[in-house]
Amino acid sequence: MTFTLRALTQAVALGLVMGTASFAAQAEITLLKQDPQAGDPLSRLNFTVGGSIRPQFNNMTGDGDKGSYKRNGFDGGTRFRFAADYYLFDDISWISYYELGVNIPALFDWDHHYADGANNTSRRMLYTGLKSKTWGQLTFGQQNSVYYDVVGAKTDIWDYDMLAQAPGNGINGDYDGSYRSRKMLKYKNTFGDADVYASYLFSDNDYLPGNGLRYKRKGGGSLGVDYHLTPDLTWGTAWNYTRAEMRNPSTSGSKDYDQNIVGTALSWKPDSWTLTFGGGWYNNFLTTKKADVDNYFAGDAWGIEYLAGYTVPVGQYAVKSVMPYFMGDRLEYVSGRNYQRIDNGLGVTVQFDYGFRVDVEHVLTSSTDNLGDMTLVRLRYDF
């Protein structure tokens, strides 16, 4: 694996600097602690900040990514988050959350370490709402979809993941309702051992995929249930529906699509084990890779993801734990496109003191388009 020394030095140095400035490690930093006092409105506010700095290096076999910024070192998903909880009355609070994605190489203009045209920052989430232990939680804004919370998150554990689940594999997860959905009203409440979710997707602005066409979400909604079978075994099932239109401004042609994704996933964490499996069926959701409004989305496709890992506690030499794991996925189109992808690999996560972490993975890929195998290293500092 070929890495540039300069890229590694810059990434690690920045992580150390940001980490030092964070005052605490691997925990949310509480700037204001809620302690309601009569006549003091500010005492009702709980305000926390946190984040994750993630320099990363990817190396794919073959010539597919030769010279790629990902081989040189890139930002693997750095984000900073801010959360507020303001106590109103009884058990009701007003909550707000903002998560900012920062592409550090783009921000500092490090050539050959970010994609052409990449933004320095991006809004990952921004929502507000009300929370009650009795009545549940109701929020509006850009936030994790019901499908992701209930199904997708269970296998979003390793780095080279989310290659076969619905979130992130449609036209755009922020717009199609599958991932960090924009303009979404979301409700969650707990009844016994079941967490029940529902959401409504409002009409959104046009999304431009870069091929001359326009995608517009007209509306939609989701339902999901996360059932806690035992304290360490959870089974989630969710469905999302999106009404959408593909339009070609140059020809005035358009077509409406009813997009459906349904999935289920199990997460089991007995003792030191982490075992998870998830799968879904995607209708009019995955793209055909054709710039044609009448055939933009494939009729049907399915995908599965799985992981088995075992955490070994260490507790010395600044190493908290080591988790080796086996992971994989399979994505297959049933109609609309002849495509199949299968990934299987091994990885290890080393968790250090003070919120530092290293992930190393090697993944073997078999696909219709002959993608290469992947080896990656991701450094993390979480606070």
N, C-alpha and C positions, 0 to 999 in steps of 0.2 A: 504494500500500500504506500502510495507516494503522497506525502503531505509537505506543504511549504513551511519551513521553520518560522518565517516571518508571520504567517497567518496564525500559527499556533501560539506564538509569543504574544501577539496582539490580543487574541481571544482570551487567553488565560489571564493576561494582565488586566484587561477590562473587567473580567469576572471578579478578580481579587479586589480591584478598586471599588466596584459597585458593592461587593459583599461587605467590605470594611465600612462603607457608608451606611449600611443597613441597620447597624446597631444590634441586631439579633439575627439568629440563624434558624432556618427551617421552622418558622412559626410566624403567624401574622403579627405584625407590630401594632400594638394598641396605642394610638396617639391620644385618644380620649376614651375614658372608661365610663360606662353608663352607671350612674348611681343617683337616681331621681331624688331631688330635694325640693321641698316647697319653696316657690319663689325664685328658683334657679333653672331657667329653660335649658341652659347648656348642659346641666347635669343629666338630662334625659338622653343625651347623645352618646352613642358608642361608635367610634371611628377607627378603622383599621386599614393598614396598607400591607401589601405583600408583593411577591414577584418571583420570577424565575429567569435566570440568564443562561442561555443555551448555545454556546458555540458548537459547531458540528462539522464532521468531515465524512463525505460519502465517496466510495470508490466502486463503480460498476465495471464489471469485466467487459472486454471488448472495446470497440471504438465509439459506442453510442454516446458516451459522455466525455470523450477525450477533450481536454481543455476546458471542461465545465467548471464554473465557479464553485460547484459543490465539492469537487475534488480539492480545490484550493483552500477550502474552509469557508463556511457560511453561517448565517444565523439560523438555528434550528427551532425557533419559536420563542424568543425572548418576550416576556410580557410583564406588565406591572398592573396591580389591581388595587382598587380603593372601594371600601365598603362602609356604609353608614346605616345605623339602626337607631331610630328616634322613637322612644317610648311615648305613646299617646295616652292611653287609658286602659284600665282592666288588663287584658293580656294582648292588646293590639299595639303593634309598632309599625312605623313607616320606614321602609327599607329602600336603599338605593345601592347600585353596584355599577362600577365602571372598570373595564379591563382594556388596557392599551397595549397593542402589539408594537414592538420596536425592532426594526431591522437595523441592527447596530452597524454592520459594514456599509449599508447604504447611507445611514445617518452621517458617518464619518468619511464617506466617499472613498472607501477602500476598493480600488479597482480590482476586477476579477474575483470579487468575493460576494457578489449579489447579481441578481438577474437584471438585464437591461430594462429600464423603465420601472423598476421596483420602487414602491413608496417607502419613505423613511419610517412612517408610522401607519398603523391601521387600527380601527375601532373593532375590537373583538366582541365586546359586549357593553351594553349600556341600557339599564332598565331600572324601574322604580315600582313600588307597590306597597301592599299591606300584608302583614304577617300576624297570625294569631294561632295559638296552640289549639284553640277550640274550633275556629272556623277555617283554618288552613291558610294558604298563602296565595295571593293574587298579584301578579306582576305584569307590566307592559313594557315593551321595548325590544331591543335585540338581546337575545338570551339563548341558552341551550334549548334545543327542541325537545319535545316530549320523547320522540323516538331515540334521540341520542342519550338522554338521561336514563331511560329504561333499558334500552338494548345496546346501543353503540358504545357507551362508556365502559361496559363490562369487558370488552375486548380491546379497548383503546389503552393498552398497558405498555406495550413495547414501542420502539421507535418507528421501525419500518412497517407500520401497521395501517389500519383503515384502508386497505387496498381492495377489500371485498364487501364491506358493509355500505349501506346506502349513504350515510353522511359523508359528504365530500366527494362522492363519485358521480353525482348528477351534474347538471350544468353549472351550478354554484350553490353550495350549502347555505349561504347567507340568504339567498333569494328563494330557493325551491322548498324551504321549510324543513329540510332534513338535518341541519347541523346547528349553526348559530343564527337562528331565524330572526330576520328583521320584522318590525311591526307586528309583534305577536303578543296576544293576551293569553296568559298561562296561569292555570290553577293547579294547586297540589294540596292534598290533605291525606291524613292517615286514618284508616279505619281498621282497628285491630292490628293484624300482621300485614296488612296491605297498604301500600302507598298508591293512591289513585291520582292520575294526571289527566288534564284536558287542556286543549288550547284552541284558539281561533286565530287564523292567519288573515290579516287584513290585506287589501290590495296594495301592491308595492310599485316602486318606480321601475322603469325599463332597465334590464340588465343587458349590456352589450358584450357578447362572447368573443368579439374580435374578428368575426367572419362576415360582417355586413348585415347580420340578422339581429333581431331584438327579441328578448324573452321578457314576458310580463306575467307576474303572478297576479291573478284576479281575486284569489281568496283560497280558503282551505281550513283545515283543522286536524287535530290529533286526539287520540285517546291512548292511555297506557296504564298498566298496572304492574307494580313491583311487589311481588309477594315474598315475604320472608318466611321460608319454610322452617328454618332453624336459625339460630343466631349467626351461623356462618354459611348458610346456603340461601341464595336469593334467586328467584326466577322472575324475569321480566318479559312482558309482551306488549307491543305497541303497534299502532297503525297511524299512518299519516296520509291525508288526501290534499292535493293541491290542484286548483283549477288554474291552468296556464295557457298563454297564447304565444306562439312563435310567429314573428312577422318579418317580412322583407320589405323595407321602406322603398327600395328601388323599383320593385314590381307591384307593390301594394298587396302582394299575396300574404295570406295568413292562415293559420290553423289552430284550433283549440285542442288542448290535451287534458285528459283527466289522469293525473299522476297519482299512483298509489304505491306505497311501500308498507309492508307488514313484516314484522320480525319478532324473534324471541331469543332470549339468551339466559344462560345459567352462570352464576358465579359462586364458587365454593371455596372457602378458605379454612379448611380444618388444620389446626395447629400451625405448622410452618409452611403448609402447601398453599399454592394459589392455582386453582384450576378454573378455567372459564371456556365457554363455548357459546357461540352465537351464530345465527343465520337469518336470512331474510329473502323475500320475494319482491321483485321490483317491476312494476308495470308502467310503461310509458315514462320511465324515469332515467335510465342510463342512455347516453347519447350514442347515435350510430356513427358519429364522426363525419357526417355528411352535412354540408351547408345547404340543406333543402328543408323548407318549412314543413312540407308534407311527410317527410321521413326523418325528422330530426331526432326523435326519441325511439329507442328500440321497444318493441311490444312487451317482451318479458325477459327477465334475467334473474339469476339467483346468486347468492354468495354465502360463504361460511367462514368463520374465523375461530381460532382456538389457541390456547396457551396452557402449558403446565410448567410451574416453577416451584422451587423449594428454597426457602430463605434460611441461610446458615448464620446464626449470630456469631460475631467475633468479639467485639468489645475490647479491642486492644490495638495498639499501633495506629490510632486515629481511625480505625475501620470499625463501623458499627455492625454491618452485615454484608453478606454476599448472597445474591440470588441467581443461580444458573437457571435457564429456562429453555424450553422447546416451544416454538410457535409456528403458526402457518395459516394459510387461507386458500380459498378457491373461489374464483369469480367466473361465471359462465353465462353467455347470452343464449337464450332459447329461440328468440326470433328477432329479426331486424338487423342482425350483424353476426358474422361468424367469428367469434372471439372467445378465448378461454385463457385463464391465467391461474397458475398454481404456484404458491410460495411455501417453502418449508425451511426452517433455519434454527440456529442455536444462538443464544445470547447470554450475557452475564451483566448484572447490575451490581456495582460496588457502592454501598452507601457509606460515606465518611462522616466524621463529626462536623458540626457547624454548618450542616446543610449542603455540603459538597457531595457530588455523585458522578459516577462515570458509567455509561452504557456502551457495551461493545456487542455488535451483532454481525453474523454472517448468514445470508439468506440465499438459497438456491431457487432459481425461478425457471419455470417452464411456461412459455406463453406463445400464442399464435404469432405475435410480432417479434419473437426471438429476443426478448429483453435479456440483458446480462444478469449475472448474479451480483449481489450487493454485499459489500463489507462497509461498516460504518462505525464511527466513534463519536459519541456525544458527551460533552462535559456539561454539568449542570451545577448551578448554585441556586438553591431555593430558600426563600425567606418569607 
